[in-house]
Amino acid sequence: MTEPDAIHVLAGDCHVRADEVSHRGEVVVLIKPDNTVLVHDVDGYQPVAWLTRAESVARTTDGGFSVTAIAGDRTLRIESRSAYGFGRYPGSPAGIPVGDCPDCSRVLVRAGGRVSCPGCAAEYGLPDGASVLEERCECGLPRMCVSRGETFELCLDRACESLDDAVRDRFDGEWSCPDCDGDLRIIRRGGLLAGCERYPDCEVGYVIPGGVVDGACGCGLPIFETPRGRRCLDSTCEADDR
């Protein structure tokens, strides 16, 4: 297994065997932290052989080097005939810079649904649809903009400012349950929900979508304006007047 957050680089004149296909040449081998193994030659950007997220990776570096990666019924084996060098280097997600880390002054980067720091390993998950702002929280982290019924600007760190608390303060008890007329409370149960206060006697609950409230549906629940269009809080609602 590879060490966390380390990329291993090995270079040499190698015999590469990927299942039943063999290659021979001077190549660079990359082993990523998730056990993805890539073999690159000098031609283009496509690796000549690779195995994505192998179940196991074994390597030796005794004078020469060898790498054996296995994923299910697939095997990738690399053996050096002449080794030019090998090393282990720090690695991190590469993303869009979004400001400096207040803890170590390295650059925070956004990659996918997370903002992380390669310097101190701080990491913050982003809610779906969130955008990172230039404005800073008092703690030094960037703020984010996210819509859940209303648009909120909050700190990246949920321990500093909680999206759940913001939505709860605004919408807790705002709507009535269509089945029993109880209040819909803002709760966290797998996701952020508007769930009936009479649970478990009444099991009505709706995931709060990414968007802002824009009117009422014919069923009595709110309408949300979302990036995918207008929809009722109840995603299965078939009312026509939305």
N, C-alpha and C positions, 0 to 999 in steps of 0.2 A: 504493500500500500504506500502511496505517496504521503509525505507530510502535509499538513494543512497549509494552504497559502504558499506553497513552494512549486516552482516550475523547474523540472530537471531537463537539462540540455546535454545531449551527447552527440559527438561528431566523429565520423570516421568512414573508412572504406568498409561497407557492410554488405552482408548477405541478408536480404529481407524476404521472409516468406509469410504471405497472407493467405491462409487457407491453402489452396492448391496453386497459387500464383507466386512466382519467385522473381525478385529483382536483385541486381548487384550494382553498386555504385557508391560514390562519395556523397553521403547524406548527413542531414541533421535530424536528430530524433528529439521530439518534445514529449514530455510526460507531464500532464496537467494535474492539479490537485484532485479533480474528479475522476482520475484514472483514464482520461482520454489520451491516447497515444497517437502521435502524428509523425510521419516520416516524409521529409521534404528533400527534394533534389534541387538543381538549379533551374528547372524548367517551370515557369509560371507559378501561379499561386496554389494550384491543387496539389495536395500531398499524393505521393505515389502509393502510399498505403496508410491506413488508419484504423483505429478501433475506438469507438465512442463509449465512454463510461464503462470500461471493462470491470468485470466482477473481481478480477485479481490482476495485479501487475507485479512480476518478479524481475529484479534486475541484479546484475553483478557488475562490479567495476574493479576487477583485479588485473591490472595491466591493460587488457582490452575491456570490452563490455559486452553484455548480452541483455536483452529485454524480452520477456515472454508475457503477453497480455492475453487474457481469456475472457470471453463474453458468450455465455451459452455454448453453442457448438462452433463458435468462431475462435480462431487462434491467430495471433500475430507474433512472429518471432523475429528478432533482429540480432545478428551476431556480427561483431566487428572483426574484420581481417587485419585492419590497421586502425588503431584508435588515435584520434587527433586531440581529443580532450573531452572532458565532461565536468559539469558543475551543477550546483543547486542555487537557484536565485529566487528572491522574494517575488510574489505575484499578488495581484489584487484585481478586482473588477475594473474594467476601463469604461468610464461613463462620461456624462456631461458635467463639467465643473459647475458647482452651485454655491461656492463660497469657501471660506476657511474654517477648519475645525477649531472650536474654541478651546479644546483640550490640549491640542498639540501643534496647531497652526499649519498642519498639512491641508491640502485641498480636499474638500468633500466632493464626491462625485455621485451622480445619479445614474444607476444602471438598472433598467427595468423598473420594478416596483420598490426599490430600496435606495436609500442614500447612505453611503458608507465612507469611512476614512481609512485610507491605506496605511496611515501612520500609527494610529492607536487602536484600530479595529472597531471603533464605534460604528454602530449600524442602526438605521431607523427605517421601519417599514412605512410605505406610503399607502393610504387608502386608494381604492380604484378611482381613477379620474382626477387625482390630485395633481396640482402644479406647484412647483417650488418658486417662491417669491424672492425678490432681492432684499426685502425688509427683514430685519433681524429681531428675534425675541430678546428679552432682557438677559436670557441665559447665554446669548451669543450665537445660537443656532439660527439658520434661516427659518422663516415662516412658510407655511404652505396654504394654498387655497383649495378648498374642497366643498362640494355641494351635496348636502343631504337634507332636502326639503328647503333649505336656505343656504346661502353661500357663507362659509365661515373661513376666517383667517386665523390659523393656529400655529403653534410651535411644532417643529418636526418631532420633538420628543413628547410622546403621549403622557409621560409622567409629569411633564411641565404643564401642558394644556391638553385636555382630553376631548377628542371628537365626540365620544359618547356623552360626556357631560354637557357639551355645547348643544347637541341635538336634544338631549333630555330637558335641558333648561328651556328650550324653545318649544318643543312639541309634546312633552309628556302630558297625557290627558287631553290633548287638543282635539282628537277625533274619537268618535264612538264606534264600538264594535257593531257591525251590521247584523250579527247573529243574536246578541243578547242585550245590546244597548249599554254594556259596561264601557269604561274608559279604556282606550288603547294606551298602554304604557310603553315607554322607550326602554328596551331591554337588550342585553347582549346574550344571545343564545345561539352559538355557532356563527352568527352574523349580527348586525345591528337591526333589530326588529321593532315594529309596532305591534305589541302583543296584548291580548285582552287581560285585564286585571283579574278576571275570574278564573284564570288558568289554575288548576287543570280541569275544572268543570267546563270551561269553554276554552277550546284549543286554537282559536283564531289567532293568527300571527302573520305579519307581512314583512318581507325584507324591504328596508327603506332604500329605494334606488338612488343612483347618482343623478341629481337634478334638483330643480327648485319647484316648490308648490305653485301651481298656476291655475287656480279655480277648483271647482268641485265636480266630481263625476255624478252621473245620474243615480248611482248606487249609494251615494252619500259620502263616499271616501274622497280624499283629495286627488287631484290630477297633478302629475309631475311632468314638467318640461325637461326632457333628458336629451343627451346627444343623439339618441336614436329615435327621437320623436316624443309625442305626448302619450302618456299612459297613466292608467289608474294605479293607485297604491297596490291594489289587488291585480297581480299580473295576469290572472285568469278571467278578469272581468270582461263581459261581452256587451256592456252598455254602449249605445251608439253615440250618445251626446257628450263626447270628449273633445 
